[in-house]
Amino acid sequence: MDLSQCPSSPNCVSSQTRSAWQSIPPIAFDGCPERAWKQWCQLIETHPLVIQLVQEERNLHAVFRTRWFRFRDDLHSLLCEEEGVIHVRSASRLGYWDMNANRRRVEDLRHQFQSAPST
């Protein structure tokens, strides 16, 4: 399964895009994929700006509300056990440019994920 491609607007990043300027590395993990996925899902679920979450076996959709203007952004995550990564796509629902909010969000989540002790 693949994540959907980003639109042509600069308010989306994805680890599966063909566009160099919208590309972001996937979330890498070592060890047990199930443990990494559980850790990732818990991180997203407990994030203070998440207002909606739909989790399935190997994919996750979270809706974030932005801090200042209360816009809604979508984060899609997909576990790829074979590659040892979690693919991500984060995009704004409205507007054209997001002032790199989606890129910053993914990088912040990556940092939290990699800094957290393994469960």
Buried (B, 14 or more C-beta within 10 A) or exposed (E): EEBEBBEEEBBBBBBBBEBEEBBBEBBEBEEEBEEBBEBBBEBBEEBEEBEEBEBEEBBBBBBBBBEEEEBEBBBBBBBBBEEBBBBBBBBBEEEEEBEEBBBEBBBEBBEBBEEEEEE
